Amino acid sequence: MNKDNIPKLIDIENHHSDDADLNVLSFAKNLPFSAKRIFYVENKSKNEIRGDHAHKECWQFLIPIYGNFLIYCNNGSKEYEFLLNDKNIGLLIPPFVWARQKYLEENNILLVVTSEEYDPDDYIHDFDNFKDYF
């Protein structure tokens, strides 16, 4: 485990033309992991909280497809807050970073790319237990 895991924003390539926008996430170029799973959460209620956990092995990359999201992260030594509201900028969350997403409006879609398949043993759901890793 690296105590210096720092969440960071990553630009997603955008190509604009008169008739459409093309947004490209190149897994090999943009992510420090091989993507194994993609899911999206949509239409959560305004001000609803989701996440509120950390992973032991899994990396996550969050992309705000539609809507505004406030993302709180804690890497055991520092707290971070990110406003995600541009589908051309995603948030990379390494393992051992506590993360919580707040949905700031009614209509929303948050896309998540992960490095691992779902494994309930990979989750740390208790913040006090999370702090014990440091």
Helices and strands as residue ranges (DSSP letters): E 8-11, E 13-16, E 21-24, H 27-30, E 37-42, E 49-55, E 60-66, E 69-74, E 79-84, E 89-93, E 98-103, E 109-114, G 120-122, E 123-124, H 127-131
